[in-house]
Amino acid sequence: MDSVEIALRDAHQRSWAYILASVVRFARDLDLAEDAVQDAFVAALESWRRDGIPNAPAAWLITAAKRKVIDRIRRDASLDRKLPLLIVPEGEPDMEVPSDIPDERLRLIFTCCHPALNLEARVALTLRLVCGLTTPEVARLFVVTEPTMAARITRAKKKIAVAGIPYRVPEAHELPDRLPAVLSAIYLVFTEGHAASSGTRLIREELTTRAIDLARILTRLMPDEPEVIGLLALITLADARSVTRIDQHQQFVPLHEQDRARWNREQIQTGTDLVERALRLSANRVPGPFALQAAIGALHAEAPTFEETDWPQVLALYDLLLEVVPSPVVALNRSVAISKIEGPAAALRIVDQIADSGALATYPFLAATRADLLRQLGQISLARTAYETALSLTTNSIDRTYLRNRLNAL
C-alpha cells in the first residue's frame, strides 16, 4: 500500500461522515451525494499520485465531490428543476447550517434516521452510508446474510426516493422520535470497532473513538435522557478493558483470563458514575436496554476477579433486559450467567433452544458458546464439531486463531 492509498484510507476512516454530510447538504439527494463522494475518492487516487497529497485531504474530497454533483446534474434532463437546490440561501454559509446538533456526523445520523423507515432500515442505512461500514460488516452486525442486508439498504434508499423524504437536519422536537435508531447506530459502530467482524485486527480504534465521541456529544445534547447516558456508560466500560483483550502476540484474551490490574480504572469510574446517573433518571420507569447493559458491564468491571462477579445480579439484569428486548443474542449472553449459577448443562439447554430456532444460524458466537459448554461437560466430539462450525462462520483472523487453538486443545 503506497502513501496515496494510506492517505485515502485514513481520509475514509476519519472523515467519511464529514465529507458525505457536506455533500448531502449541497446535493439534497443522498444517492447522488454518495455516488459523488465515491467518485471523488476514485479521482483522488490518480490526482494525488500525479500532484501530491493535499494538505487538507477531506476538503479536497468535498470540493471534488461537489463538482461531481454539478456535473451529474448538468447531464440530467431536469437541470432547470434541480439546479436551484444547489444555491445556498443568502446568509446561510455552505459549510454551516444552524442546528441544535453540534456535530456534523451526528447531524447526518439524525437526518438518515427518518421515522418513515422502520427502525432496522434506519440503523442499517446509517451504518452503511454515514459511518462507512461495508454491507458485509452491517450484515454481520444484524446477523443476516450479505444479500439480505444489501436488499434492505436498497429498499430503504428507494423508499426515500419514491416518498420524496427530504434530507434535512431535524428540528429539536423531532429528535426524540429518531433517538432509538441513532443510539443503535452509534452502539453498532462501537461494536464493530470493539470486536471487528472481519479482517486482521480485533479492535478498530478509529470506530471505537468515533462512537465514543458521538455518544459524548449526544450526552451534552440530551443530558437528561437515561438511554443516552446508558449508551455512553456501556461503551466507556467496554473500552476500559480494551488494552487487555489482545496479548503481546496479538492473540485474543477472553474476559476470564484478562489482567484486571491493567484495566483503565479512570474509565471504569466514569462508566459506573454514568450507570448510576442513568438508573436514577429511570427511577420511575423500567430502564432501557442500554442502561441495563451498562449496569451489567459495571458489575463485570467492579468484580475483583471473574469468579467473584455478582452472577445472580448479572442474571437478574439479563432477565429484565430480555423482557425489554426479547432478542436471541440477549438470551445467548444470558446463558453465560446461567452457566455460572446453574452449571453448563442448564446453559446448554438454553443455547440448544436458540440454535434449534434458527435465529442465529450465521452467528459464530452461538456455535463458540455451545462448543465451550460441551467442552466443560466433557462431550469432546460434539465440542469439536461446534468449534468447527464456529470457525466456518468466523471471518476475523484473530478470532479464528483463538477458536482454532481451542479446537486443537481438545
Disulfide bonds with the S-S distance in Angstrom:
none
